[in-house]
């Protein structure tokens, strides 16, 4: 099995780390340039999930909780200094689950911040038909409406057919995790910032604000001008907010 993470610019002298989880269908590479925005005291570690990039031939994930357990085991040596965790969209669920799994371990003492971006809290019910059960034609239309998927992929049917199972799998495990949110409701003891796109038509302020029920400390809310993928559209603005917390 390949590595679950990449460190685009290894920095053993860094005093803190930032772990970054991609959105559904995303790769570790979406964060490869983030280290350029931080001072030398921050080492950016970006997570690579199975079934994409260098791990394309590996089996897709069946369960978000199990996947995070594997990630935590592999990252254990990297929890040795203060760290923060960022996740965008589906990645926010991974980020939250990581902290939930670490909260009974000594590692939680080194966790300084949790950044949850563009994702409803697990307790929220889906208002629309889940994307992963749509026919491929309708699923493609939904991807276009959501944005974030490069046009060169959407316009190349051969590549899209190759990637659709992976993208659908990501949406499926995210959906199932949210559906279980009320039954498995737990709080995490980490300072948390919630990011939302001002023009995100799919994720409302109310659905993001529900995260407060899952967090023990004070929760900060930041609205960023942009749609669901402000992680790209307003990257520098988003990173500046993260830097201020670090």
C-alpha positions in Angstrom: 0.0 0.0 0.0 1.3 3.5 -0.9 1.7 6.3 1.6 -1.4 8.1 2.9 0.3 11.5 2.9 2.7 13.7 1.1 4.9 16.5 2.5 5.5 18.8 -0.5 8.3 20.6 1.3 9.7 18.5 4.2 10.8 20.8 7.0 12.2 18.9 10.1 12.8 22.3 11.8 9.2 23.3 11.6 7.6 23.9 15.0 4.0 22.9 13.9 2.2 21.0 11.2 -0.9 21.5 9.1 -2.7 18.3 7.9 -5.0 18.9 4.8 -7.8 16.6 3.6 -9.1 17.0 0.0 -12.7 17.3 -1.1 -14.6 14.4 -2.8 -12.7 13.3 -5.9 -9.8 15.5 -4.9 -6.1 14.5 -4.6 -3.3 15.5 -2.3 -2.0 17.7 -5.1 -4.6 20.4 -4.5 -2.6 21.5 -1.5 0.9 21.0 -2.9 1.6 24.8 -3.2 0.2 25.7 0.2 3.6 25.6 1.9 4.5 28.7 -0.2 2.0 30.8 1.8 3.3 29.8 5.3 6.4 30.8 7.2 9.2 28.2 7.7 7.8 27.2 11.1 4.8 25.4 9.5 5.1 22.1 7.6 2.1 21.3 5.4 1.2 17.6 5.2 -1.5 16.7 2.5 -3.5 13.5 2.6 -3.7 11.2 -0.3 -6.6 8.8 -0.2 -6.7 5.4 -2.0 -7.9 5.2 -5.6 -6.4 8.3 -7.0 -3.0 9.7 -8.0 -0.1 7.5 -7.0 -2.7 5.2 -5.3 -5.0 4.9 -8.3 -4.8 1.1 -8.4 -5.6 0.6 -4.8 -9.2 -0.4 -3.7 -11.5 2.5 -3.0 -12.6 3.2 0.6 -15.8 1.6 1.9 -16.1 3.4 5.2 -14.9 6.9 6.3 -14.2 5.9 9.9 -12.1 2.9 9.0 -10.1 5.0 6.5 -9.4 7.6 9.1 -8.2 4.9 11.5 -5.7 3.8 8.9 -4.6 7.4 8.4 -4.1 8.0 12.1 -1.9 4.9 12.4 0.3 6.0 9.6 0.5 9.6 10.8 1.2 8.8 14.4 4.9 9.8 14.2 3.8 13.2 12.8 1.7 14.0 15.9 4.8 14.7 17.9 4.6 18.5 17.6 1.7 21.0 17.7 -0.6 20.4 14.7 -3.8 21.6 13.1 -6.2 19.9 10.7 -8.0 21.3 7.7 -10.6 19.7 5.5 -12.7 21.1 2.7 -16.1 19.8 1.8 -16.0 16.0 2.2 -12.5 16.5 3.6 -14.1 18.3 6.6 -15.7 15.0 7.6 -12.3 13.3 7.5 -10.7 16.1 9.6 -13.5 15.9 12.2 -13.3 12.1 12.4 -9.5 12.3 12.9 -9.9 14.6 15.9 -12.7 12.4 17.2 -10.4 9.3 17.1 -7.5 11.1 18.6 -9.3 12.7 21.5 -8.7 9.8 23.9 -5.0 9.6 22.9 -2.0 11.7 24.2 -1.8 13.2 20.7 -4.8 15.4 21.2 -2.7 17.6 23.5 -0.7 18.7 20.5 -3.8 19.5 18.4 -4.3 23.3 18.3 -6.9 23.9 15.6 -9.6 22.2 13.6 -10.6 23.9 10.3 -13.9 22.7 8.8 -14.6 24.2 5.4 -17.7 24.1 3.2 -19.5 21.1 4.8 -22.7 20.6 6.7 -22.5 19.1 10.2 -23.0 15.3 10.4 -26.5 15.7 12.0 -28.0 17.4 9.0 -30.2 15.4 6.7 -29.7 15.7 2.9 -32.4 17.8 1.2 -31.8 16.3 -2.2 -31.2 12.9 -3.7 -27.7 11.7 -2.8 -25.3 12.3 -5.6 -23.7 8.9 -5.5 -26.9 7.0 -6.5 -27.5 9.2 -9.6 -27.2 7.7 -13.1 -23.8 8.7 -14.6 -25.3 11.2 -16.9 -27.1 13.0 -14.1 -24.1 12.7 -11.8 -22.0 14.4 -14.4 -24.5 17.3 -14.6 -24.4 17.5 -10.8 -20.6 17.8 -10.9 -20.8 20.6 -13.4 -23.3 22.5 -11.2 -21.2 22.0 -8.1 -18.0 23.2 -9.8 -14.5 22.2 -8.9 -14.0 19.4 -11.5 -11.6 20.6 -14.2 -13.3 21.0 -17.6 -10.6 18.8 -19.3 -12.0 15.9 -17.2 -15.6 16.7 -17.7 -15.2 17.0 -21.4 -13.2 13.8 -21.8 -15.6 10.9 -21.5 -12.9 8.3 -21.3 -11.2 10.0 -18.4 -14.5 10.8 -16.7 -15.6 7.1 -17.0 -12.3 6.1 -15.4 -12.7 8.6 -12.4 -16.4 8.3 -11.8 -16.3 5.2 -9.5 -13.7 7.0 -7.3 -15.7 10.2 -7.1 -19.0 8.4 -6.4 -17.3 6.4 -3.7 -16.2 9.6 -2.0 -19.7 11.0 -2.1 -21.1 7.7 -0.8 -19.0 7.4 2.3 -19.5 11.1 3.1 -23.3 10.6 2.8 -23.2 7.5 5.0 -21.1 9.3 7.6 -23.6 12.2 7.8 -26.5 9.9 7.9 -25.0 8.3 11.0 -24.2 11.7 12.6 -27.1 11.7 15.2 -26.5 8.2 16.3 -22.8 8.7 16.8 -22.8 12.2 18.0 -19.7 13.1 19.9 -17.9 16.4 20.7 -14.3 17.2 20.2 -12.2 19.4 22.5 -10.4 21.5 19.9 -10.6 25.1 18.9 -12.6 25.1 15.6 -13.1 27.5 12.8 -15.9 27.0 10.3 -15.4 28.4 6.8 -18.3 28.9 4.4 -18.6 30.3 0.9 -20.9 33.3 0.7 -22.3 32.2 -2.6 -22.3 28.4 -1.9 -25.8 27.3 -3.1 -25.5 23.8 -1.6 -24.2 24.5 1.9 -26.1 27.0 4.0 -24.9 29.0 7.0 -27.4 27.1 9.2 -26.1 23.7 8.2 -22.5 24.7 8.8 -23.4 26.4 12.2 -24.7 23.0 13.4 -21.1 22.0 13.8 -21.2 23.9 17.1 -23.0 21.0 18.7 -20.0 18.8 18.0 -17.3 21.1 19.4 -16.6 21.8 23.1 -14.6 25.1 22.9 -15.7 28.3 21.2 -16.4 28.0 17.5 -15.5 30.8 15.1 -17.4 31.3 11.8 -15.8 32.9 8.7 -17.7 33.7 5.5 -15.5 33.9 2.4 -16.7 35.5 -0.9 -17.0 32.6 -3.3 -18.9 29.5 -4.2 -18.4 26.0 -2.9 -14.9 25.8 -4.2 -13.5 29.0 -2.6 -10.6 26.7 -1.5 -9.4 27.5 -5.1 -11.2 30.7 -5.9 -10.1 32.5 -2.7 -7.1 30.4 -1.7 -5.0 33.2 -0.4 -7.9 34.7 1.6 -8.6 31.3 3.1 -5.0 30.6 3.9 -4.6 34.0 5.6 -7.4 33.2 8.0 -5.7 29.8 8.8 -2.3 31.6 9.3 -3.9 34.0 11.7 -5.1 31.0 13.9 -1.7 29.2 13.7 
